[in-house]
Every structure is written in structure tokens, then in C-alpha cells.
Amino acid sequence: MNRRARLLVAIASTLPLGLGVVICCLLVAAGTAPKGVLSALAIAVVVQGVLTYIRLRRTTPLTRRGRASAENTNP
């Protein structure tokens, strides 16, 4: 997976959490949600970041000649 694809996956996995953070912050500001939600959001952001980093850090296994399997179409 190249760098651009990794970036797109990271953005796509972070977008729902980002929207949830904005909505929860608005609810806390309006007084409809308890302030404990903000500490839970901080934990959720850290966990999501760690999981995304671990998932995107994995690389495709190399096959012969040190190339990724998708690049070995012409031996």
C-alpha cells in the first residue's frame, strides 16, 4: 500500500470519529450531555489513533526479488 492510499484510509477511518466529537461537543455546550462525555471522547480519540497507526503500519509481504506481490506481474 503506497503512502497516498495509507493517507486516504487514515482520513476515512478518522472522519466518523471527528464528526462524533463535534456533535458531542455541541451537546455538552448546549447542556444536554454530561461533561464526562468529553473525557470519554479523549480516550476514544487516542485509542482510534493507536489502532489506525497499528493497522496502517503493516506492509504487504515481500515476495521474490524484494517486490510486493502486486509488482510481480512480470517476472
N, C-alpha and C positions, 0 to 999 in steps of 0.2 A: 504494500500500500504506500503510495507516494505521499509527500508532505501535504499537498493540496487536499487529497482525499481524507487524510487524517484531520485536517483542519475542519473540513465540512462535517465530518462525523462528530467532532467535538462541539461544534456550534449547534448541530441538530440535537445532540443529547442535552445541551445546556439550556436551550430555548424554553422548553416547558417549565423547568425549574425557575428560570428567570421571570417568566410570566407569573408563576405562582408566588414568587417573592414580592413582586409589585402588587399583586392583588391582596396578599396578606398584610402588607404594609399599609395599604389603603384601608383595610378593615380595622386594623389596630388604630390608625389615626382617627377613624370615624367612631371608635369606641365599641364596635360590635364584636371584636375578638379580643381575648385577653393578651396581655403583654408577654406572657410566657411563649406565645407563638413565635416571637422574634428569636428567642434563644434556640428553639427547635429548628427554625429556618437556618440559623448559623451552622448548626450541626449538620443539617441536610446538605448545605452547600459544600461543606468540607468533605463529607462522605462521597457526594456525587463527583467532586473534583478528583478525589483519590481513585475512585473506581474508573472514571474515564481515562485517567493517566495510565492506570494498570492495563486497561483494555487496549488502548492505542499504542502502548509501548511494545506489545507483542509484534513480532515481524513474521513474514512468511518464511517457512523453512527453505533453506537454500538446497538446490539440487546440484547436479554435476556442473562443473566449471564455475561454481560460485554465483550462479544466477538464480533468481526466483523462478518458480515453476512457470509463470506466465511468459517469461522471457525465453524459455527453452523451446520455442516452437520450431526453430531451425537449428538442428544440431551441428 
